[in-house]
Amino acid sequence: MLIAPSILAVGVFVYGLIGWTAFVSTTNWNDLLPDYSSAGLANFASIFDNPRFQIDLRNTTVFTVCFVAAALVLGLVLANLIDRRIRAEGFFRSVFLFPMAISFIVTGVVWKWLLTPSSGFNSLFHLDPTTNRWFTDETVIHLGSDSPVGRWLGDIGLGFLTSTNFGVPVAMLSIVLAAVWQMSGFVMALYLAGLRAIPDELREAARVDGATELRVFRHVVLPLLTPVTISAVIILGHISLKIYDLTVAMSPIGPGFGTDVPANFMWTTAFNDNQFARGAAVAVVMLVLIAIVIVPYLIWTGRREIER
């Protein structure tokens, strides 16, 4: 009886609205007036044929890979430095965790000031604004189809990744930089907790056997940090797949849609263009992408709990 109101609220306002969104995505409601006649999967076909949505998927992939990898590496490095029982450890922990107290909107505004070509870092370090354009750079680094990796992608049926719609947009790397600044402290806290949970006896035993510090870290510490790494990847991946506020604050679309993301495309499609069914289809695709990341983790966690 105590949890019944919460269960009811979650059922209506979370799962009920998810179901409603999925239903709308299969209708012809692409005007101000509701039209609930069935359209099947036509809206999904429409958004996947849209070049902007293809670019958005590319941007999300680039952002996710770069953001997760950089945040993991930087967080692990910071955690290892703090784990050495340095002086003023509490101060440095607070400094590294401080960005988490700031919303992505504030982070985006601040980093937009810092990365504006006519000021910010360019003025501070006397950089050429014509070559250091940050989030205004329209360059897309393409992987040529004639390169070894490009030929390999073609052999496995992923040759479309070498087309003009795919590649690494330089403008998106500025968004990655701001996101890593905000979330690396969180990863540091996770790794620091994992490092402090490793018994010193295991490290000492490896050192007695003649292992160097690098081997101790590689063969003892890193394997024991695997659960922490998986948790961090899931959390960061979930954030990156639905990123919206940071890109809106820094560069909503960017040159050539270089910083556009599916969440922004969903908003403009549904509420600016009044194509509610297509906007709902984008939302469903985003939900599926997040589920691909979250559901295996939940299954893995559930099995671990059962084994315990």
C-alpha positions as CSV (number, residue, x, y, z in Angstrom):
1,M,0.0,0.0,0.0
2,L,2.9,2.4,0.7
3,I,4.5,1.9,-2.7
4,A,1.3,1.6,-4.7
5,P,1.1,5.4,-5.5
6,S,4.7,5.4,-6.7
7,I,4.1,2.3,-8.8
8,L,1.0,3.9,-10.3
9,A,2.8,7.1,-11.1
10,V,5.7,5.3,-12.7
11,G,3.3,3.1,-14.7
12,V,1.3,6.1,-16.0
13,F,3.9,8.8,-16.5
14,V,6.9,6.6,-17.5
15,Y,5.8,3.4,-19.1
16,G,2.4,4.7,-20.1
17,L,3.9,7.7,-22.0
18,I,6.6,5.4,-23.6
19,G,3.8,3.2,-24.9
20,W,1.9,6.3,-26.1
21,T,5.0,7.6,-27.9
22,A,5.5,4.2,-29.6
23,F,1.9,4.3,-30.7
24,V,2.1,7.8,-32.1
25,S,5.2,6.8,-34.1
26,T,3.1,4.4,-36.1
27,T,0.4,6.9,-37.0
28,N,-0.1,9.6,-39.6
29,W,0.0,12.5,-37.0
30,N,2.3,14.8,-38.9
31,D,0.2,18.0,-38.7
32,L,-1.3,20.1,-35.9
33,L,-4.5,18.1,-36.0
34,P,-4.2,14.5,-34.6
35,D,-4.5,11.7,-37.1
36,Y,-4.3,8.3,-35.5
37,S,-4.7,6.3,-38.7
38,S,-2.0,3.6,-39.0
39,A,1.2,4.4,-41.0
40,G,3.1,1.3,-40.0
41,L,6.8,1.8,-40.1
42,A,6.6,4.6,-42.7
43,N,7.8,7.3,-40.2
44,F,10.8,5.2,-39.3
45,A,11.7,4.8,-43.0
46,S,11.3,8.5,-43.4
47,I,13.6,9.5,-40.7
48,F,16.3,7.0,-41.7
49,D,16.1,8.4,-45.2
50,N,16.6,11.9,-43.9
51,P,20.3,13.0,-44.4
52,R,20.1,15.1,-41.2
53,F,19.1,12.1,-39.1
54,Q,21.9,10.0,-40.7
55,I,24.4,12.8,-39.7
56,D,22.9,12.9,-36.2
57,L,23.5,9.2,-35.8
58,R,27.1,9.7,-36.9
59,N,27.5,12.6,-34.5
60,T,26.1,10.5,-31.6
61,T,28.5,7.7,-32.5
62,V,31.5,10.0,-32.6
63,F,30.5,11.7,-29.4
64,T,29.8,8.5,-27.5
65,V,33.1,6.8,-28.5
66,C,35.3,9.8,-27.9
67,F,33.5,10.9,-24.7
68,V,33.4,7.5,-23.0
69,A,37.0,6.7,-23.9
70,A,38.4,10.1,-22.8
71,A,36.4,10.2,-19.6
72,L,37.5,6.7,-18.6
73,V,41.2,7.3,-19.3
74,L,41.2,10.7,-17.6
75,G,39.2,9.4,-14.6
76,L,41.4,6.4,-14.1
77,V,44.6,8.6,-14.3
78,L,43.1,11.0,-11.7
79,A,42.0,8.2,-9.4
80,N,45.5,6.6,-9.5
81,L,47.1,10.0,-8.6
82,I,44.8,10.5,-5.7
83,D,45.1,6.9,-4.5
84,R,48.8,7.5,-3.7
85,R,47.7,9.3,-0.5
86,I,48.9,12.7,-1.7
87,R,48.7,15.8,0.5
88,A,45.5,17.7,0.4
89,E,43.7,14.7,-1.0
90,G,40.3,16.0,0.0
91,F,40.9,19.3,-1.7
92,F,41.8,17.6,-5.0
93,R,38.8,15.3,-4.8
94,S,36.5,18.2,-4.4
95,V,38.1,20.1,-7.3
96,F,37.8,17.1,-9.6
97,L,34.2,16.5,-8.5
98,F,33.1,20.1,-8.6
99,P,32.1,20.1,-12.3
100,M,29.4,17.5,-11.5
101,A,27.6,20.1,-9.4
102,I,27.1,22.1,-12.6
103,S,24.3,21.4,-15.1
104,F,25.2,20.7,-18.7
105,I,23.5,24.0,-19.7
106,V,25.9,26.0,-17.5
107,T,28.8,23.9,-18.7
108,G,27.8,24.5,-22.3
109,V,27.5,28.3,-21.8
110,V,31.0,28.5,-20.1
111,W,32.7,26.4,-22.7
112,K,31.1,28.3,-25.5
113,W,32.7,31.4,-24.1
114,L,36.0,29.6,-23.8
115,L,35.9,28.2,-27.4
116,T,34.5,31.1,-29.2
117,P,37.1,31.7,-32.1
118,S,37.3,35.4,-31.6
119,S,38.0,35.2,-27.9
120,G,38.5,32.6,-25.1
121,F,41.4,30.2,-25.6
122,N,42.4,31.8,-28.9
123,S,42.9,35.2,-27.3
124,L,44.4,33.8,-24.1
125,F,47.0,31.7,-26.0
126,H,47.3,33.9,-29.1
127,L,45.9,31.2,-31.4
128,D,44.9,31.9,-34.9
129,P,41.0,32.0,-35.0
130,T,41.0,31.0,-38.7
131,T,42.7,27.6,-38.0
132,N,41.3,27.1,-34.4
133,R,37.6,27.4,-35.0
134,W,36.5,24.9,-32.4
135,F,32.7,24.3,-32.6
136,T,32.4,26.5,-35.7
137,D,34.7,24.2,-37.7
138,E,32.9,22.6,-40.6
139,T,35.6,20.1,-41.3
140,V,34.7,16.4,-41.3
141,I,37.6,13.9,-41.3
142,H,36.5,11.2,-43.6
143,L,37.9,7.7,-43.8
144,G,38.8,7.1,-47.4
145,S,37.4,4.0,-49.1
146,D,40.8,3.4,-50.5
147,S,42.6,3.2,-47.1
148,P,43.3,-0.1,-45.4
149,V,40.6,0.4,-42.8
150,G,38.2,1.7,-45.5
151,R,38.7,-1.4,-47.6
152,W,38.2,-3.6,-44.5
153,L,34.9,-1.8,-43.7
154,G,33.8,-2.4,-47.3
155,D,34.7,-6.1,-47.0
156,I,32.5,-6.5,-44.0
157,G,29.6,-4.6,-45.4
158,L,30.2,-1.2,-43.7
159,G,31.5,0.7,-46.6
160,F,28.8,3.3,-46.1
161,L,30.9,4.6,-43.2
162,T,33.4,6.0,-45.7
163,S,30.7,8.1,-47.5
164,T,30.4,11.8,-47.2
165,N,27.7,11.6,-44.5
166,F,30.1,9.8,-42.2
167,G,33.4,10.6,-40.6
168,V,34.6,12.6,-37.6
169,P,33.2,16.2,-37.4
170,V,35.8,18.4,-35.9
171,A,33.1,20.7,-34.4
172,M,31.8,17.8,-32.3
173,L,35.2,17.4,-30.6
174,S,34.6,20.7,-28.8
175,I,31.4,19.2,-27.3
176,V,33.4,16.1,-26.3
177,L,35.9,18.3,-24.5
178,A,33.2,20.1,-22.4
179,A,31.5,16.8,-21.6
180,V,34.8,15.1,-20.5
181,W,35.6,18.1,-18.3
182,Q,32.2,17.7,-16.5
183,M,32.1,13.9,-16.2
184,S,35.7,12.8,-15.7
185,G,35.5,13.7,-12.0
186,F,32.6,11.3,-11.6
187,V,34.6,8.5,-13.2
188,M,37.5,9.4,-10.9
189,A,35.3,8.9,-7.9
190,L,34.1,5.5,-9.2
191,Y,37.6,4.3,-9.9
192,L,39.0,5.7,-6.6
193,A,36.4,3.7,-4.7
194,G,37.3,0.6,-6.7
195,L,41.0,1.2,-6.0
196,R,40.5,1.6,-2.3
197,A,38.5,-1.7,-2.2
198,I,41.4,-3.7,-3.6
199,P,43.3,-5.4,-0.7
200,D,46.9,-4.3,-0.4
201,E,47.9,-7.9,0.2
202,L,47.2,-8.7,-3.5
203,R,49.5,-6.0,-4.7
204,E,52.2,-6.9,-2.2
205,A,52.0,-10.5,-3.2
206,A,52.6,-9.5,-6.9
207,R,55.5,-7.4,-5.9
208,V,57.1,-10.2,-3.9
209,D,56.8,-12.4,-7.0
210,G,58.9,-9.8,-8.9
211,A,56.2,-7.9,-10.7
212,T,56.9,-4.3,-11.6
213,E,54.4,-1.6,-10.8
214,L,53.2,-1.6,-14.4
215,R,52.6,-5.3,-14.3
216,V,50.8,-5.0,-10.9
217,F,48.5,-2.4,-12.4
218,R,47.9,-4.3,-15.6
219,H,47.5,-7.9,-14.2
220,V,46.1,-7.2,-10.7
221,V,44.5,-3.8,-10.5
222,L,42.8,-3.5,-13.9
223,P,41.1,-6.9,-13.8
224,L,39.7,-6.1,-10.4
225,L,38.4,-2.8,-11.7
226,T,36.4,-4.4,-14.5
227,P,33.0,-4.1,-12.7
228,V,33.7,-0.4,-12.1
229,T,34.7,0.1,-15.7
230,I,31.5,-1.6,-17.0
231,S,29.3,0.6,-14.7
232,A,31.1,3.7,-15.8
233,V,30.7,2.8,-19.5
234,I,27.0,2.2,-19.0
235,I,26.4,5.5,-17.2
236,L,28.5,7.5,-19.6
237,G,27.0,5.7,-22.6
238,H,23.5,6.4,-21.4
239,I,24.3,10.1,-21.0
240,S,25.9,10.4,-24.4
241,L,23.1,8.7,-26.3
242,K,20.5,11.2,-25.1
243,I,22.7,14.3,-24.9
244,Y,20.8,17.4,-25.7
245,D,21.3,20.3,-23.3
246,L,25.1,20.6,-23.7
247,T,24.9,20.8,-27.5
248,V,22.0,23.3,-27.4
249,A,24.0,25.6,-25.1
250,M,27.2,25.3,-27.1
251,S,26.2,24.8,-30.7
252,P,22.6,23.5,-31.4
253,I,23.2,22.4,-34.9
254,G,26.7,23.5,-35.9
255,P,28.1,23.9,-39.4
256,G,26.7,21.3,-41.7
257,F,24.8,19.7,-38.8
258,G,28.3,19.0,-37.3
259,T,27.1,19.2,-33.7
260,D,23.4,18.2,-34.2
261,V,22.1,15.2,-32.2
262,P,19.0,13.0,-32.4
263,A,17.4,14.7,-29.4
264,N,17.6,18.1,-31.1
265,F,16.3,16.6,-34.3
266,M,13.4,15.1,-32.4
267,W,12.5,18.4,-30.8
268,T,12.6,20.4,-34.0
269,T,10.7,17.7,-35.9
270,A,7.9,17.4,-33.4
271,F,7.5,20.9,-32.0
272,N,8.9,23.2,-34.7
273,D,7.7,21.3,-37.8
274,N,4.6,19.8,-36.1
275,Q,5.5,16.3,-37.4
276,F,4.6,14.6,-34.2
277,A,4.7,11.0,-35.5
278,R,8.1,11.4,-37.0
279,G,9.4,13.1,-33.8
280,A,8.0,10.2,-31.8
281,A,9.8,7.8,-34.2
282,V,13.1,9.5,-33.4
283,A,12.3,9.2,-29.7
284,V,11.6,5.4,-30.1
285,V,14.9,5.0,-32.0
286,M,16.7,6.8,-29.1
287,L,15.0,4.6,-26.6
288,V,16.1,1.4,-28.5
289,L,19.7,2.7,-28.6
290,I,19.8,3.3,-24.9
291,A,18.1,0.0,-24.2
292,I,20.9,-1.8,-26.2
293,V,23.3,-0.3,-23.7
294,I,21.3,-0.6,-20.5
295,V,19.5,-4.0,-20.9
296,P,22.6,-6.2,-21.2
297,Y,24.0,-4.5,-18.1
298,L,20.9,-5.1,-16.1
299,I,20.9,-8.8,-17.2
300,W,24.6,-9.1,-16.2
301,T,24.0,-7.4,-12.9
302,G,21.0,-9.6,-12.1
303,R,22.9,-12.8,-12.8
304,R,25.7,-11.6,-10.5
305,E,23.3,-11.0,-7.7
306,I,21.8,-14.5,-8.2
307,E,25.3,-16.0,-8.1
308,R,26.0,-14.3,-4.8
